Amino acid sequence: MICDTIRKGSECSFMTAKGCSYNDGLCHEIVEQCKGCNRSSELESGWYCTACPAPELKWKTGNCNLATHVTAAISSNKQKINPLKASKRGSR
């Protein structure tokens, strides 16, 4: 449905016929970590996330899974190889 509280005129999955069904009934503004994300949009009352009504909860345990400006760091840890097992594998 179309939002009529904060994001007026935009599509919102939390809007019902009775109003906003989110916890407080209002979306929360983006946090500092959200700056630069493609999912943030500026409205007349501030900057809001188009994917999540409470962005601070997404950043609480680490990186937001919806953030477009954050790339996951891939660590290439080399496993330690037991030399005894490696010599047995090589002799086969």
FINUDO-26913 format. One line per 4 residues: for each residue x, z, y of N, C-alpha, C, O. Coordinates in pm, 1 decimal. Atoms other than C-alpha are relative to their C-alpha. Last residue first. Layout:
REM residues N
X,Z,Y,X,Z,Y,X,Z,Y,X,Z,Y  ...;
REM end
This chain:
REM residues 92
106.9,58.8,83.2,4890.4,-321.6,-4335.7,11.1,-147.8,-8.8,-70.7,-212.0,-74.7  -53.5,35.2,131.1,5222.7,-196.2,-4201.8,-102.8,-66.4,-90.8,-67.9,-117.1,-197.5  -87.9,116.6,-6.1,5111.6,-207.2,-3839.4,52.6,-44.1,-135.5,88.6,-160.5,-152.7  82.7,116.9,-25.7,4821.9,27.9,-3897.1,84.1,-127.4,-1.2,40.2,-231.5,-50.2;
76.7,27.6,121.7,5049.5,285.4,-4059.0,-88.0,-123.0,16.8,-104.4,-201.1,-76.9  -93.0,59.4,97.7,5297.0,261.4,-3770.4,-72.1,-30.3,-130.5,-38.6,-127.5,-198.3  -31.3,136.7,-40.8,5015.3,313.1,-3518.8,93.8,-66.5,-99.6,79.8,-185.7,-127.0  113.4,85.6,34.5,4886.4,617.0,-3708.1,28.9,-145.6,36.7,-10.8,-237.0,-35.7;
9.9,1.1,145.6,5228.6,784.1,-3693.4,-113.3,-92.0,-45.3,-96.1,-171.2,-138.0  -98.2,92.8,55.9,5281.2,687.0,-3328.9,-7.1,-8.7,-152.7,20.4,-114.6,-209.1  -80.0,-78.1,92.6,4952.9,853.1,-3217.0,99.0,-95.0,-67.9,55.3,-190.2,-132.6  3.1,48.0,138.1,4831.5,644.6,-2930.6,93.6,85.7,-83.8,209.0,109.4,-48.0;
-123.2,-33.4,67.2,4749.8,803.6,-2597.4,-13.2,-41.1,-146.2,-112.1,-8.8,-212.0  8.4,-103.3,101.3,4466.7,624.1,-2433.2,135.6,23.4,-62.2,215.6,-68.9,-77.8  -52.7,45.6,127.7,4532.4,434.4,-2117.1,-6.7,115.4,-97.5,33.2,227.7,-66.5  -81.7,-100.4,67.0,4305.3,537.2,-1835.5,46.0,-55.2,-133.8,-35.7,-95.1,-216.9;
-52.7,54.8,124.9,4182.5,241.3,-1637.2,96.9,100.2,-61.3,218.4,90.1,-44.7  -131.2,-56.0,31.8,3963.0,396.8,-1372.1,44.6,-53.7,-135.9,-30.9,-51.8,-233.1  -24.0,10.0,143.4,3684.1,187.5,-1233.8,140.5,50.1,-27.7,238.9,-4.7,22.0  -142.3,13.9,29.1,3582.8,300.6,-887.9,20.2,2.6,-150.9,-15.8,99.4,-217.9;
-48.9,-97.8,96.6,3214.1,240.5,-833.9,146.2,-28.9,-30.3,184.0,-142.8,-57.9  -34.2,60.9,127.4,3140.8,43.2,-521.1,58.1,107.3,-90.8,132.0,195.0,-46.1  -91.9,-80.7,79.9,2953.4,191.3,-228.9,25.2,-71.9,-131.7,-68.1,-112.3,-201.1  -131.3,2.4,-63.2,2793.9,-31.4,38.8,104.1,80.1,-76.8,219.5,85.7,-34.3;
-58.0,133.6,14.1,2480.2,-121.5,-155.8,141.0,-6.9,56.1,212.5,-103.8,30.2  -84.0,40.1,-113.4,2368.2,235.8,-214.2,64.7,-135.6,-25.8,122.6,-159.2,-131.8  61.4,113.5,-68.2,2087.8,264.8,-470.9,84.9,-53.7,115.0,48.7,-153.6,177.2  3.2,113.0,92.1,2273.2,489.1,-717.6,-62.7,-123.6,63.4,-54.6,-232.1,5.7;
137.5,46.4,18.3,2365.5,727.5,-436.8,1.6,-122.0,-91.7,84.2,-211.6,-74.5  40.8,123.3,-66.6,2713.1,868.1,-480.8,-143.9,-34.9,-33.2,-192.3,-8.1,-143.2  -105.0,102.2,-0.8,2760.7,1230.6,-580.5,-48.0,-121.7,76.6,-121.7,-108.8,174.4  -87.4,-14.6,116.7,2521.3,1507.2,-681.5,111.2,-102.9,-6.1,176.2,-116.5,-109.7;
-27.5,-140.5,31.1,2340.7,1557.8,-348.5,101.1,17.0,-113.0,186.5,105.4,-106.0  -141.5,-25.3,-22.9,2365.4,1196.6,-230.0,40.7,140.7,-41.8,158.4,175.7,-32.0  -78.1,97.3,76.9,2028.8,1090.5,-375.7,149.6,26.5,10.5,223.9,-2.5,-83.3  3.8,-40.1,140.9,1860.5,1408.5,-249.9,81.7,-94.4,-87.7,136.4,-52.5,-189.7;
-93.9,-110.9,18.0,1972.6,1335.9,106.8,1.5,48.6,-144.2,102.9,100.9,-190.3  -135.4,43.1,35.2,1801.8,996.3,84.7,98.5,113.8,-22.6,194.8,97.2,-97.4  -88.2,-114.0,-29.8,1447.8,1143.2,74.5,143.2,-34.6,-40.2,185.7,1.7,-149.8  52.8,-76.5,-112.6,1185.6,863.3,96.5,87.7,119.2,40.0,77.6,168.3,152.4;
15.0,-140.8,36.2,1394.1,622.5,-116.2,-53.8,79.5,119.1,-2.5,63.8,229.9  14.6,-19.5,143.3,1410.2,242.5,-124.4,-34.5,143.2,-38.6,-92.0,165.7,-145.1  115.8,75.2,47.6,1357.2,137.8,238.7,-26.6,23.9,-148.1,-132.9,-13.2,-197.8  -33.7,77.2,119.3,1585.4,410.2,370.7,-125.7,-71.0,-48.2,-233.4,-11.4,-52.3;
59.5,-44.7,125.9,1505.1,523.9,725.0,43.8,-91.5,-113.2,74.4,-208.7,-91.4  -46.6,80.4,112.7,1678.2,505.1,1065.4,-55.0,59.6,-129.0,-44.9,180.2,-151.5  -132.8,-26.6,53.3,1489.6,644.1,1365.5,36.1,-94.7,-113.8,-29.2,-197.0,-134.6  -26.3,-144.3,5.1,1139.3,681.8,1518.0,136.3,34.7,-58.9,169.2,152.9,-68.3;
8.2,-59.3,-134.2,1096.8,320.6,1638.1,32.7,149.2,-0.5,72.8,203.4,102.5  137.6,1.5,-48.4,1224.6,189.3,1306.0,-3.3,67.3,136.5,99.6,114.5,185.1  26.2,-74.0,-123.3,1574.1,98.9,1197.5,-145.3,-19.1,39.9,-194.4,-131.4,51.6  63.1,81.6,-103.4,1622.7,-4.0,837.1,-32.0,88.0,120.0,-64.3,205.9,105.9;
44.4,-79.4,-114.3,1850.2,124.0,566.2,-58.4,-93.1,105.2,-8.5,-203.2,128.5  136.6,-48.8,20.6,1862.9,-69.5,238.4,-50.4,86.7,115.2,-166.1,128.7,113.3  95.0,106.9,-30.5,2166.6,-275.3,337.0,-145.1,44.2,-14.7,-235.9,-24.7,31.6  74.2,47.2,117.6,2381.0,38.4,348.5,-100.0,-107.3,42.6,-158.3,-99.2,150.8;
-60.3,121.5,52.1,2626.0,73.6,637.6,-71.7,-56.2,-121.1,-35.4,-163.7,-168.8  -36.2,95.4,-105.6,2542.5,433.9,722.6,71.2,-119.5,-62.0,168.6,-102.9,-135.3  81.3,122.3,9.9,2389.5,598.3,414.3,36.0,-104.1,105.7,-11.2,-217.5,97.9  -55.0,84.8,105.6,2668.2,859.9,387.2,-74.9,-133.2,-12.1,-20.6,-229.6,-66.0;
-123.0,66.2,-46.3,2566.5,1005.9,726.1,56.4,-95.9,-104.7,108.8,-201.4,-68.9  -111.0,-91.6,-25.7,2212.3,1085.7,609.0,123.7,-81.6,37.4,120.4,-204.6,35.6  -119.1,16.8,82.8,1903.3,867.3,634.8,107.0,100.5,40.2,106.4,152.6,151.8  -98.5,93.6,-54.6,1584.0,998.1,793.8,122.6,-6.0,-89.7,146.9,84.7,-169.3;
-109.3,-64.5,-71.2,1320.7,1168.6,579.1,98.8,-105.2,49.0,114.5,-210.3,-13.3  -132.0,42.2,45.8,988.9,1010.5,480.9,105.4,70.4,85.2,80.7,102.9,201.3  -81.3,75.3,-94.7,672.5,1206.9,552.9,131.7,-39.7,-64.6,184.6,33.2,-148.5  84.1,100.9,-61.5,385.9,1344.8,344.2,73.8,-85.6,100.4,13.9,-171.4,165.2;
37.8,-44.6,-133.9,586.6,1655.6,273.5,-95.6,-97.0,68.8,-148.8,-66.9,175.6  2.5,-146.5,-16.7,604.7,1598.7,-101.0,-51.4,44.8,136.6,-156.0,108.9,145.3  -131.6,-61.6,14.8,519.9,1223.4,-111.0,-11.0,148.0,34.9,-107.7,189.2,99.0  0.2,-92.1,113.5,154.9,1123.6,-159.9,136.6,62.5,-24.3,154.5,133.4,-123.4;
-130.4,-1.8,65.1,110.9,966.2,182.5,0.9,105.4,-110.4,-37.0,220.3,-88.0  -114.9,-19.9,-87.4,-252.7,913.6,268.5,127.9,0.2,-80.3,130.5,-45.0,-194.7  11.4,-130.7,-66.1,-583.2,950.2,81.8,113.3,26.6,97.7,107.3,124.1,172.6  115.1,7.3,-88.6,-602.8,578.0,-5.9,-18.4,130.1,78.0,-76.0,130.2,186.8;
125.0,9.7,75.8,-252.3,604.4,-142.9,-114.1,-11.2,100.3,-92.1,-12.5,221.5  126.8,-0.5,-73.2,91.0,551.8,7.9,-116.5,-17.1,-95.7,-113.0,-100.8,-186.0  56.9,-134.4,-4.6,392.1,652.7,-204.6,-133.4,6.7,74.8,-199.0,110.9,73.5  57.7,-32.0,131.1,490.3,298.8,-308.9,-64.7,138.1,-1.6,-136.5,170.6,-96.1;
-46.9,-130.8,46.8,537.7,191.3,51.3,-69.1,32.8,-131.9,-190.8,19.7,-144.7  49.1,-35.1,133.2,511.8,-159.9,200.1,61.6,132.0,-45.7,181.8,153.4,-30.2  -85.1,39.4,112.4,583.1,-180.6,572.0,-58.5,51.3,-131.4,-134.5,148.1,-133.7  -0.1,143.2,25.5,331.2,-185.4,857.3,87.0,-45.0,-114.9,82.4,-162.2,-152.3;
126.6,71.5,-22.3,401.1,161.8,987.3,16.5,-149.4,-21.9,105.5,-212.8,34.9  -39.6,141.0,12.8,714.3,318.0,839.0,-123.9,-88.1,14.5,-160.1,-159.1,-79.3  -126.1,22.8,-72.6,640.3,668.3,969.6,38.6,-146.8,-0.5,71.7,-203.0,103.9  -54.4,-122.7,-58.7,275.0,740.7,881.1,125.1,-30.3,81.1,118.2,-36.2,203.9;
56.8,-22.3,-132.3,63.9,429.5,815.8,50.8,129.2,64.1,-4.7,174.8,164.0  -22.6,-133.7,-55.3,245.6,280.9,518.2,-64.5,11.0,138.1,-59.5,-82.7,217.8  -69.5,3.8,-128.0,96.3,-32.9,361.5,5.9,141.3,58.6,-94.6,212.1,64.8  83.4,0.0,-118.6,0.0,0.0,0.0,87.8,0.0,124.9,207.9,26.3,118.9;
REM end
